[in-house]
Each structure stands twice: as structure tokens, then as C-alpha cells.
Amino acid sequence: MHSSVDSNSNAPGLDLDRPLPLRRLVYLEEADEVTIGSPETDTYAVFPADGAELVRMLADGVTPREAAERYRAAHGESVDIADLVEVLADLDLLRPADALTAEVAPVRGRRLGGLLFGRPALFGYALVTALAAVEMIRVPALVPRADNLFFSTSYTLVVLMLFFGQVPLLALHEAFHALAGRRLGLRSRLSVGRRLVYLVLETSLDGLVSVPRRQRYLPILAGMLADVLAIAVLTLVADVTRGGGALVARLCLAIAYATVLRLAWQGFFYLRTDLYVLLSTVLGCVNLHAAAVDVLRNAVRRVTGRQPVDLSVHHPVDRRAARWYAWLMVVGYAFTLTMFAGVVVPTAYRLLHDMWVRITGEGSPAGRLDSLALLLLSLGQVAAVVVLGVRERRAARTI
């Protein structure tokens, strides 16, 4: 921001002597940076304090030329005001000159979010969770364990019931994220994504950066709260219906264990999990993941004698946090391997062994049919992940 005030004054469509038609903007000041965005478009960006000062002047109706002159008088240096206007246009913070100021529709679900995350509701969640924990201590059979997954001799039924049992819980996880944000007046978007070889649902709360940091914690943790609450409720239902080999109790314990595994996923610190987002928010990071990856790369490069990666490209806050978070990512890798060896391998071995026995003729016709159906379901999931991965690669190439 050190070129002449009108270095790009001939840019098409830019009149330095006419006020800019900016959308309604919101500002959030943190340290020496200011987050600026518009609820109309749900787009936000971080500006340095002096850049935010210019945006505020433009939003108050000051012409670009006058704003640049005021900036030069206050700071003793020139500014490329046309470049700033271009940034605002790229962020869709400018509205067409002939358009009226858009009325932002009220955020739906705000009242429901207030009810679900008010103090009485949070107290109720804590009470239910405590009751479930007490029952697990009193009845050890209720403690989640891998054997709970095999609640039926039909493995196809096991897979289908676990899948369809997890779908509403996945939706509940994301709904808690969304509603915790909507109680603050923030909009949300739901999309399908991929983590490693698994399909996942993702809730985008872009406007979360526009609220004070302390108000962001609950929307970030809300999904994990939903998982803990689901485990507690399933455990209590299993406790009530257990006895006599009740299928309902066995099914509840199976879904509860699958939810425990999904909750443990948050410990995979090398992924952008809810815990990662929480840590980044608490520390005020911009892109902690990228900085930590580069720190790990440099650790490997030092051993192999190669040129280290330049860490100066990362935000100073990211560089400081990455020094220790990089090793937390290593812990996440170790935890993943432990889960793989302790849960995935034994479970997969049992499934594959029994499927092989049934398909090779040592099982009943119903068992062979069940194993073939399970095989087709597994191949279908792999195919879905591959298709999504190909689409992500194509989308990345077009950017």
C-alpha cells in the first residue's frame, strides 16, 4: 500500500470522486487486525488496521480519492486505493450502483438454537450424560466395546443398520453446529466432503469469524456435544431394554460404539477436525495446519540434508503455535495407527474371515448371499469415495 493515490485511477468502472455502493458491513477488531464482511453475501476477510480504517471511510460515504488523501495525511504515505476497491469487489462487498440495499432475511432456527443451547438445556445434557456414565460403572456390559458392533449374525444387516443408524446422528452433529451458530444470527451451509476414505457431512459457518472469539467456542464444540449426548441416550435406552437378548439393546450399543469411534476421530490432529478448529480459534491462528505441516517437513529435511521450507510465508501466530502443534499432529498419526491396529484390523479380519468361510461353501446359502451383499455394499462405498475424490481434483484444477 505504498503507490500513488491514483496509480490505477483509469481502471474501468472506477470513479475516484464518487462514493462506493458498499453492502452493509460488519467489523470485528482483534489485536491489530479487523475482520470485515457482509451478512448479505456471507463473505469475510481479515484486513490490517489501516486497511480497515480505509474501508470504514468508504462505507461512510467518503469518495475513494478523499479517503486516500485522508490516509496519506494521517499516516504520511500513499495508498493504492484502486487496488483496495478491487479487493472489495472480489469479496462481493460492492453492490451494483442501481441496486437498492438488500434486506437481509432473518436467520431461520435462531429461536430453536437459543432453546437448545440455553442454560437449562445444557444442564439437562450434563445430567443425561452423568446418568449414562453412572450406569456404565454400575453395569459394565454397557461400556462401549468392539464386540457390540456384531449385534446380528447377518453382517449385511449389521452394516446397513450401523449406516442408517449413523446417518441421523451425523445430521444431528451438523445440526448442532448450525443451530449453535444460528442462535448468534449466523447462516450455515451443509455439504458432503471426504476425510481420508470416508464420506462426511460438513457445516460451513463462514460468519463465525465476525463474532467475538469467546462466542465461537460453543458452535465449534456443538457437534461433539451432540455425539456425547447421543452416546448417553443410546446407553440409557440399552440399559432399559437389556435382558433376554433384546435386539433393541444390542442395536443401541452397536450404534453407541460406532459414535464413540466417530468421536475419537476428533483426535486425528493432522486433519481439520472440530478440535483443530477450536485450537486455531483459541490461539487466533490463520492457517495453523499449513504452518504445522511445513514445520514437520523441515524436521524431515534437516535429517535428509535438504533445503528447509521458508516458514516466513506463514502468519506469525501460526509459526509460534506450529512449533508444538506439529508434534501434536504426530500424536494424531500415532493415535490413528493405534485405532487402526486395535479396532479396524480385528473388525475387518472377523468380517473378511467369516465372509470367506461363507462364500467358499462352508456356510449356508443365506450366509453366502449375506456375504455377497456385504461385498457389494463395501465396493459401492469405495466407488463413492473415488468419484468424490475425482470431482475434488477436477474442481481444484479449474480454480
N, C-alpha and C positions, 0 to 999 in steps of 0.2 A: 504494500500500500504506500508506495513512495514515488509514483509517477505523477505527471501533471494532472491538474483537476479536469481538464477537458481533452486528455490524450485520446479518448475514444468518443469524443462528442459527436462525431459523424456516424456513429453506429446507427443502422436502420431502426426506425421506430422510437428512438430515444430523443426526447426533448429535455435538455437540462434545465430549462426555465419553466417547466410545467410540473406540478405536484404528481407523484406517482399514485396510481389507484391500487393501494395495498389492501389485502384482505385484513380481516380482524385478526390481530396478532396477540400472542401471549408470550410472556417473558419469565424466565426463571434464572435468577442470578445465583451462581455457585462459585465461590473463590473469585478468580479473575476471568471467568468465562460466563457466558449467558446463553441459555438455550432459548431459541426463538422459533416459533411455528404458528400454524393456524389450525383451529379446530375445523374450519371449513374443508380443508384438504387432508388433515391429519398428517402433515409433513412437518418435520422439525429438524433443526441443525444447531450446532454449537458455534457461537461466534466469540471472538475475543471481546473484551470490554469496550475497546474503542470502536470496533465494528458494530457492536450493539448500540452504541451511542449514535452512530450514523443512521442505523435502521430506525431508531426511535424518532429522530428528527424527520426522516422521510414519512414515517407513519403519522406524524403530527401535521403533515401538510407542507413542510418545508421543501422547496424545489431542490433537485439534486445539486445544481450549481451552488445555491446558497448553503446547503448542508456541507458541501466540500469546503467552501470558504470558511464556514464556522469551525470546521475541523482543523483547517490549517491555522486559523487564528489561535485555537485552543492548544494545539499540540506542536505547532511550529514545523509541520511537514505536510506535503501534498498527499492527496489520495486519488486513486483511480476510481472515481465514482461510477463510471460506466461498468467497470468490472463487478462492482458490488450489485448494481442493478441486474446484471446478467445472472449473478448467483441467485438473487431473489426470484428471478423469472424461472430459473431451472428448478427451484424448490416449489414452484407453483404458488408463490406468495403474492403474485400480482394478478389482479383480475382485469378482464377486458375493460377498456375505458368506457364503453357504452353499457356495461352491465351494472345492475344495482347490487348493493352489498347483500350477499347471500345470508339468508336467515338460517342459522344452524339448527337443525331439528333436534328436539330433546332426545337425550340418550335413553333408549328403552332399557328396562330392567334396573334402573337406578334404585327404585324403592325396594325391589326384591333383594338387590345387593346389600342395601342397608340393613334389611332384616336378617339376612344370612350371616352377616359379619358384624352385627351389633354385639354388645357385651353379653346380653342374655344368651344369644345363640352360641357364642364362643364358650361360655360357661357350660352350656349343655354338651358341646362337643367334648370338652375336657372331662365331663362326668361320664359320658358313654365310653370314652377311651380308658378311663380309670377302671370302670366296671369290667371291661373286657380284659384288662391286664390282671385284675384280681382273679377272674375266672380262669385265666391261663395258669396262674400259680396254683389255684385250687384243683384244677383238672388238667394235668399235663398233656392229656390227649388233644387238647385244644391248641397247643402250641404249634405254629406252622412248621411243617416238615415236608420234605420232598415226596414221601410216600403218599401224602394227601392228594397229589396230582392224579393218582391211579384209583379213582373212586369207582370205576367200572371196568369190566373185562373187555369191553368194546373200546378200543383205542380211538376209533373214529369218533365215537360219542364223547370220549374224553376231550379230544382236540376241539371238536365243534362246540361243546358246552363251555370249555375254557375260553374259546374265541368269542362266542356270543355273550358269555358272562363278563368278559373284559371290555367289550365294546361300550356298554353303558357306563362302566366305571372310567374308561378313558374319556368319554363325553363328560362325565361328572368332573373329572380332573380339570379339563379345559374350561368347563362352565364355571367352576370356582375361580379360575384365573380371570375369566371375562367379567363375572359379576362383581368380584372384588375390585376390578378396575372401573366398572360402570357405576359403582356407588360413589366414585370420585368424579363422575361425568365423562369418563374416557370411553371411546369407541374401541371395538375389538374386531378382529377378523380370524376366522378359523380356516386352516389349510392342512393338506396332507403332506407330510415330509418323510424323510428317511434318516435313520440313525444306524450306521453300520449296515446290517442286513435286515433291519426291521422297519416296517411302516409305522409311522407315528402321526398323531394329530398335534397341531401346533396352533397356539393362540397368539396373535400379534397384538400388542398393546403399545403402539407407537407413541401415543400421547403420554405414556408413563414418564417420559423424560421431562414433561412440562410441569410436573407436580413436585413439591419438596421431597427430598430423598427419604425422609422418615415415613412418608405416606406410600412409598413404593414397596415397602417390605411385605405387607400383607398380600397385595396382588401377586407378588413373586412366589410367596410361600403357600398361597391358597391351594394350588394343585396338590402339593404334598399333604396339606391338611385334609383334603378330600380323600386321598389314599389311606391315610391313617384312620380316618373316620369309617371308611368302607371296610377296612380290616376289622375294626372294632365291632361294627354292626354284624358282619358275617360271622364273627366268632360268637357273639351273643346268640344269634339265631341258631347256630350249630349247637350251642350249649342247651338251648331249649328243646331242640328236636332230636338230640342224640339218644342213643339207646335202641336196641333191637336192629342195628344195622340200617338206620334210616338213611335213605338216599339223599334227602334234603340236607341233612347234617354233613354228609360226606362231600356233597357238591359245594356247600358253603365253605368248607375247609379247603377244598381244592382251589376255589376262586380266591380265597383269602391268601393262600400261599403264593399264587400267581401275582397277586397285588403286592405282596412283600418283595418279590423279585423285581417288580417294576419300581418299587420304592427304592430298592437297593441300587437301581440304575443311576440314581442321583449321585452316587459315589464315584461314577466314571468321570473324573475331573478333566479328562482330556477332551470331553465333549461339552457342548454348551448346554448343560443341564440347568435346572432351576437353582441348584446350589451355586453353580458358576455365576449365574446372573445375579444372585444375591450377593456373593462376594464382590463382584465387579461394582455393584451399586454401593455397597458399604464403603468400598475403597475409593469410589469416584473414578473408576477406570474408563477408558475409551474402548480399547480392544486388547484386553488382558490376554486372551487366548493367543493372538498372533505374536505378542511380545514373549510370552512364555515358550511358545514353540521355537522361536529364534534363540532363546536362551539355551534350550535343550540342544538345538543344532550346534551352537557354539561349543557346548560341552563335548559333543562328539567330534567336532572339527579340531578342537585342541588335542584330543587323543590321536587323531589321524594326521595331524600336522597340516591341515588345510586352513585357508584364509577364513577368519571368522565373519559372521554376518554383521552388518552395521546395525547396531541397536538404536542409533540416534534417530532413526526414522520413526520410532515409536514415541508416544506421549510420555513425558517424564514420570507421571504417576504409574503408567503401565510398566515402565522399566524398573521402577522400585519394587512394585508388587511381584513382577515376574521372577525376581531373584529367588523367591521362596515358593511362588505358585508353580513354577516349572517342576519342582520336586514333588509338589502335591499331585501334579499330573502323572508323575512316575508312580506314585502311590495308587492312583486311579488305574493305571495299567496293571499293576500287581494285583489289585482287587479284582479286576476283570479276569485275569488268569486264574485267580483263586475260585471265583464263581464258575468259570468255565470248567475247571477241573473237579470242583466239588458238587456242581449241580447239573450243568449241561451234559458233560460226558457220561455220568452214570445214568441220567434220564434217557439220553439218546441211545446208550448201549442197551438199556432194557427194552426200549421201543424197537430198535432195529433187530435185536436178537429174537424177540418174540415174533416180529413180522417175518423174519427169515424162516423161523420154525414153522409158522403157519402157512406161508406161501409154498415151501418146499414139500408140502404134503403131510406133515406131521400134525397138522391141525384140522379142525372141522371145516366143511365148506363155508360156513358162516364166518369162521375165523379168517379164512383166506380172502373172502370178499371184504371183510373189515380191514384187513391189512392193505389190500389193493386200493381201497377208497382212501385210506390214510396217506398212501404213497402219492396219489393224485392230488390230494389237498396240499401236501408238502411241496410238490412241484409247482402247484399254482401259486403258492406264496412266493417261492423263489422267482418265478416268472414275473410276478407283480413288482418285486423289488428291482429286478433287472430293467423292466420297462421304465420305472420311475427314474432309475439311475441314468438311463439313456436320455430321457427327456431333460433331466437336470444338466447333463453335459451339453446337449444341443442349445439349451437356454443360455448356458454360460458362454458358449461360443458366439452367440448373437449379440451379447452385451458389448 
